[in-house]
Amino acid sequence: MATEVPEHSGVIIEETPLEEMNLPQLDTFQYKHKGNEINVSFTCPEFTAICPFSDFPDFATITIDYIPNELCVELKSLKLYINAFRSVKIFHEHVVNRILEDFVRACDPISVDIEGDFNIRGNIKTVIRASYRKE
């Protein structure tokens, strides 16, 4: 997906297309206590992706809080999935939404909140939050 910046800059910014991200599947296992709502929280303090504008790495702590419905996410698959972003060019806003969409697709939780707390870049601190609630 190429995004053009105003014509006078001559810069074209390209994110890695979804089909080229090669993100591994998030594996799940059966939650045996359906109806007993628990909150599961994951913190991934070493998240890295590539800035599509500068080609420099962006670092963040990704936090995932969810209430399982019938499935839970398996930790090794989550680790492999999160680490796969290291070679992906993607904006902060898009990576948090990508993780949210893939997480919901994998385990269909009752709810999930995802936060990307990105390291300071150019004197600006960025925190992105996205949520899903099952109807």
C-alpha positions in Angstrom: 0.0 0.0 0.0 1.8 3.1 -1.2 0.8 6.4 0.4 1.8 9.5 -1.4 3.0 12.5 0.6 2.2 16.0 -0.8 3.6 16.3 -4.4 6.2 18.9 -3.5 8.0 16.5 -1.2 8.6 13.8 -3.8 8.5 11.1 -1.1 6.5 7.9 -1.4 5.9 5.9 1.7 5.2 2.2 1.4 3.9 -0.2 4.1 4.5 -3.9 3.7 1.4 -5.3 1.9 -0.7 -7.7 4.1 0.0 -10.6 1.9 3.8 -10.1 2.2 3.9 -9.7 6.0 4.2 -13.5 6.5 2.6 -13.3 9.9 2.3 -16.7 11.6 -1.1 -17.9 12.7 -2.2 -17.4 16.2 -2.9 -20.8 17.7 -5.6 -21.3 20.3 -6.8 -23.9 22.8 -10.2 -24.6 24.4 -11.1 -22.5 27.4 -12.8 -25.0 29.7 -14.6 -22.5 32.0 -16.9 -20.8 29.5 -19.2 -18.4 31.4 -16.5 -17.8 34.1 -15.1 -14.5 32.9 -11.4 -14.1 33.5 -9.0 -11.4 32.3 -5.9 -12.5 30.6 -3.1 -9.9 30.1 0.0 -10.2 28.0 2.9 -7.7 27.9 5.3 -7.8 25.0 8.0 -5.4 25.9 10.3 -5.9 23.0 8.0 -5.3 20.0 9.8 -4.0 16.9 8.5 -3.0 13.4 9.9 -0.8 10.7 8.9 2.8 10.1 7.6 3.0 6.5 8.8 6.6 6.3 12.3 6.4 7.7 13.1 2.6 7.4 14.3 2.8 11.0 13.0 0.4 13.6 10.2 1.4 15.9 10.2 -0.1 19.4 7.1 -0.5 21.6 5.6 -2.4 24.4 2.4 -4.1 23.2 -0.2 -5.0 25.9 -3.1 -7.3 25.2 -5.9 -7.7 27.7 -8.7 -10.0 26.9 -11.6 -12.0 28.2 -11.8 -15.4 26.5 -15.0 -16.8 25.2 -14.4 -20.4 24.1 -10.8 -20.1 23.0 -7.5 -18.9 24.6 -4.4 -17.8 22.6 -1.4 -20.1 22.9 1.7 -18.2 24.1 4.3 -19.6 21.8 2.2 -18.7 18.7 1.7 -15.2 20.2 5.5 -14.8 20.6 6.2 -15.9 17.0 3.4 -13.7 15.7 4.6 -10.6 17.6 8.2 -11.2 16.7 7.3 -11.5 13.0 6.6 -7.8 12.8 10.4 -7.1 13.0 10.7 -7.1 9.2 7.3 -5.4 8.5 7.0 -1.8 7.4 3.9 -0.5 9.2 2.6 2.6 10.9 1.9 2.6 14.6 -1.8 3.1 14.1 -2.0 0.2 11.6 0.0 -2.3 13.6 -2.2 -2.0 16.6 -5.3 -2.5 14.4 -3.6 -5.4 12.6 -2.9 -7.2 15.9 -6.5 -6.5 17.1 -8.1 -7.9 13.8 -5.9 -11.0 13.9 -6.5 -11.6 17.6 -10.2 -11.4 17.2 -10.2 -13.6 14.2 -8.1 -16.3 16.0 -10.0 -16.6 19.3 -13.3 -14.7 19.1 -12.9 -13.2 22.6 -15.7 -11.6 24.7 -13.5 -8.5 24.7 -10.0 -7.4 24.0 -8.0 -4.2 24.5 -4.7 -3.7 22.8 -2.2 -1.0 23.5 0.9 -0.1 21.6 3.2 2.1 23.8 5.9 3.3 21.4 9.2 4.6 22.4 9.8 8.3 22.0 10.7 9.3 18.4 11.6 12.8 17.4 10.5 14.1 20.8 7.0 12.6 20.4 5.6 9.8 22.5 2.9 7.8 20.8 0.4 5.4 22.5 -2.2 3.7 20.3 -5.2 1.8 21.8 -7.8 -0.3 20.0 -10.6 -2.4 21.5 -13.2 -5.0 20.5 -16.4 -6.0 22.4 -18.4 -9.0 21.3 -22.1 -8.1 20.7 
